[in-house]
Amino acid sequence: MADTIKGKIEDAGQAAKDAAKKAGEKIQDGADKVAQKAADAAHSAGQAAKDAGQKLKDKSGA
């Protein structure tokens, strides 16, 4: 009977380990997506600033 209980505890431990691994992978995927969106937004903001600067330059005749 002790072997059966030990086996169940080991199975539960493995299930918990697998669940934690899956959760960690989902968190990493989410972090990667957020980082990509932030990079895209920064690029867009930089491009908008560059465009605005070029328009000012064009208007001033420089």
C-alpha distances in whole Angstrom, upper triangle without the diagonal:
4,5,5,6,9,10,11,13,14,15,17,18,20,21,23,24,26,27,29,30,32,33,35,36,38,39,41,42,44,45,47,48,50,51,53,54,56,57,59,60,61,63,65,66,67,69,71,72,73,75,76,78,79,81,82,84,85,87,88,90,88
4,5,5,6,8,10,10,12,14,15,16,18,20,21,22,24,26,27,28,30,31,33,35,36,37,39,41,42,43,45,47,48,49,51,53,54,55,57,58,59,61,63,64,65,67,69,70,71,73,74,76,78,79,81,82,83,85,86,88,86
4,5,5,6,9,10,10,12,14,15,16,18,20,21,22,24,25,27,28,30,31,33,35,36,37,39,40,42,43,45,46,48,49,51,52,54,55,57,58,60,61,63,64,66,67,69,70,72,73,74,76,78,79,80,82,84,85,86,85
4,5,5,6,9,10,10,12,14,15,16,18,20,21,22,24,26,27,28,30,32,33,35,36,37,39,41,42,44,45,46,48,50,51,52,54,55,57,58,60,61,63,64,66,67,69,70,72,73,75,76,78,79,81,82,84,85,84
4,5,5,6,9,10,10,12,14,15,16,18,20,21,22,24,26,27,29,30,32,33,35,36,37,39,41,42,43,45,47,48,49,51,53,54,55,57,58,60,61,63,64,66,67,69,70,72,73,75,76,78,79,81,82,84,82
4,5,5,6,9,10,10,12,14,15,16,18,20,21,23,24,26,27,29,30,31,33,35,36,37,39,41,42,43,45,47,48,49,51,52,54,55,57,58,60,61,63,64,66,67,69,70,72,73,75,76,78,79,81,82,80
4,5,5,6,9,10,10,12,14,15,16,18,20,21,22,24,26,27,29,30,31,33,35,36,37,39,41,42,43,45,46,48,49,51,52,54,55,57,58,60,61,63,64,66,67,69,70,72,73,75,76,78,79,81,79
4,5,5,6,8,10,10,12,14,15,16,18,20,21,22,24,26,27,28,30,32,33,34,36,38,39,40,42,44,45,46,48,49,51,52,54,55,57,58,60,61,63,64,66,67,69,70,72,73,75,76,78,79,78
4,5,5,6,9,10,10,12,14,15,16,18,20,21,22,24,26,27,29,30,32,33,35,36,37,39,41,42,43,45,47,48,49,51,52,54,55,57,58,60,61,63,64,65,67,69,70,71,73,75,76,78,76
4,5,5,6,9,10,10,12,14,15,16,18,20,21,23,24,26,27,29,30,31,33,35,36,37,39,41,42,43,45,47,48,49,51,52,54,55,57,58,60,61,63,64,66,67,69,70,72,73,75,76,74
4,5,5,6,9,10,10,12,14,15,17,18,20,21,23,24,26,27,29,30,32,33,35,36,38,39,41,42,44,45,47,48,50,51,52,54,56,57,58,60,61,63,64,66,68,69,70,72,73,75,73
4,5,5,6,9,10,10,12,14,15,16,18,20,21,22,24,26,27,28,30,32,33,34,36,38,39,41,42,43,45,47,48,49,51,52,54,55,57,58,60,61,63,64,66,67,69,70,72,73,72
4,5,5,6,9,10,11,12,14,15,16,18,20,21,23,24,26,27,29,30,32,33,35,36,37,39,41,42,43,45,47,48,49,51,52,54,55,57,58,60,61,63,64,65,67,69,70,72,70
4,5,5,6,9,10,10,12,14,15,17,18,20,21,23,24,26,27,29,30,31,33,35,36,37,39,41,42,43,45,46,48,49,51,52,54,55,57,58,60,61,63,64,66,67,69,70,69
4,5,5,6,9,10,11,12,14,15,17,18,20,21,23,24,26,27,29,30,32,33,35,36,38,39,41,42,44,45,47,48,50,51,53,54,55,57,58,60,62,63,64,66,68,69,68
4,5,5,6,9,10,10,12,14,15,16,18,20,21,22,24,26,27,28,30,32,33,34,36,37,39,41,42,43,45,46,48,49,51,52,54,55,57,58,60,61,63,64,66,67,66
4,5,5,6,9,10,11,12,14,15,17,18,20,21,23,25,26,27,29,30,31,33,35,36,37,39,41,42,43,45,47,48,49,51,52,54,55,57,58,60,61,63,64,66,64
4,5,5,6,9,10,11,12,14,15,17,19,20,21,23,25,26,27,29,30,32,33,35,36,38,39,41,42,44,45,47,48,49,51,53,54,56,57,58,60,62,63,64,63
4,5,5,6,9,10,11,12,14,15,17,18,20,21,23,24,26,27,29,30,32,33,35,36,38,39,41,42,43,45,47,48,49,51,53,54,56,57,58,60,62,63,62
4,5,5,6,9,10,10,12,14,15,16,18,20,21,22,24,26,27,28,30,31,33,34,36,37,39,40,42,43,45,46,48,49,51,52,54,55,57,58,60,61,60
4,5,5,6,9,10,11,12,14,15,16,19,20,21,23,25,26,27,29,30,31,33,35,36,37,39,41,42,43,45,46,48,49,51,53,54,55,57,58,60,58
4,5,5,6,9,10,11,12,14,15,17,19,20,21,23,24,26,27,29,30,32,33,35,36,38,39,41,42,43,45,47,48,49,51,52,54,56,57,58,57
4,5,5,6,9,10,11,12,14,15,17,18,20,21,23,24,26,27,29,30,32,33,35,36,37,39,41,42,43,45,47,48,49,51,52,54,55,57,56
4,5,5,6,9,10,10,12,14,15,16,18,20,21,22,24,26,27,28,30,31,33,34,36,37,39,40,42,43,45,46,48,49,51,52,54,55,54
4,5,5,6,9,10,10,12,14,15,17,18,20,21,23,24,26,27,29,30,31,33,35,36,37,39,41,42,43,45,47,48,49,51,52,54,52
4,5,5,6,9,10,11,12,14,15,17,18,20,21,23,24,26,27,29,30,32,33,35,36,37,39,41,42,43,45,46,48,49,51,52,51
4,5,5,6,9,10,11,12,14,15,16,18,20,21,22,24,26,27,28,30,31,33,34,36,37,39,40,42,43,45,46,48,49,51,50
4,5,5,6,9,10,10,12,14,15,16,18,20,21,22,24,26,27,28,30,31,33,34,36,37,39,40,42,43,45,46,48,49,48
4,5,5,6,9,10,11,12,14,15,17,18,20,21,23,24,26,27,29,30,32,33,35,36,37,39,41,42,43,45,47,48,47
4,5,5,6,9,10,11,12,14,15,17,18,20,21,22,24,26,27,29,30,31,33,35,36,37,39,41,42,43,45,47,45
4,5,5,6,9,10,10,12,14,15,16,18,20,21,22,24,26,27,28,30,31,33,34,36,37,39,40,42,43,45,43
4,5,5,6,9,10,11,12,14,15,16,18,20,21,22,24,26,27,28,30,31,33,35,36,37,39,41,42,43,42
4,5,5,6,9,10,11,12,14,15,16,18,20,21,22,24,26,27,28,30,31,33,35,36,37,39,41,42,41
4,5,5,6,9,10,10,12,14,15,16,18,20,21,22,24,26,27,28,30,31,33,34,36,37,39,40,39
4,5,5,6,9,10,10,12,14,15,16,18,20,21,22,24,26,27,28,30,32,33,34,36,37,39,37
4,5,5,6,9,10,10,12,14,15,16,18,20,21,22,24,26,27,28,30,31,33,35,36,37,36
4,5,5,6,9,10,10,12,14,15,16,18,20,21,22,24,26,27,29,30,31,33,35,36,35
4,5,5,6,9,10,10,12,14,15,16,18,20,21,22,24,26,27,28,30,31,33,35,33
4,5,5,6,9,10,10,12,14,15,16,18,20,21,22,24,26,27,28,30,32,33,31
4,5,5,6,9,10,10,12,14,15,16,18,20,21,22,24,26,27,29,30,31,30
4,5,5,6,8,10,10,12,14,15,16,18,20,21,23,24,25,27,29,30,29
4,5,5,6,8,10,11,12,14,15,16,18,20,21,22,24,26,27,29,27
4,5,5,6,9,10,10,12,14,15,16,18,20,21,22,24,26,27,26
4,5,5,6,9,10,10,12,14,15,16,18,20,21,22,24,26,25
4,5,5,6,9,10,10,12,14,15,17,18,20,21,23,24,23
4,5,5,6,9,10,11,12,14,15,16,18,20,21,23,21
4,5,5,6,9,10,10,12,14,15,16,18,20,21,20
4,5,5,6,9,10,11,12,14,15,16,18,20,19
4,5,5,6,9,10,11,12,14,15,16,18,17
4,5,5,6,9,10,10,12,14,15,16,15
4,5,5,6,9,10,10,12,14,15,15
4,5,5,6,9,10,11,12,14,14
4,5,5,6,9,10,11,12,11
4,5,5,6,9,10,11,10
4,5,5,6,9,10,11
4,5,5,6,9,9
4,5,5,6,6
4,6,5,7
4,5,8
4,5
4
